[in-house]
Amino acid sequence: MTTERRAAGDTMTEAEAACDELAAVLKRTGIVLPSLAVDPVTYGYETPRALVELGRCNVATTRKLIEVLQRAAGR
């Protein structure tokens, strides 16, 4: 395996782990983003550009996310 391929694999592994971690933290606050995933286009580049797709959610979930973020920001 070349160094570039190994680095690309590490990048994707890191993106997937970050996505999983975000999903777990959100779930603990009662928030589920149904479309949360690593952007599939990310895998198509020779050198991956790791992007996490936060996706779409309904207004109630958006409001809950705002509430949690405002609390975390000390507002």
Protein Blocks (a to p, Z undefined) as FASTA:
>chain_A
ZZklmmmmmmmmmmmmmmmmmmmmmmmnopacfkgccdfklmmpmbacddddebjadfkl
mmmmmmmmmmmnoZZ
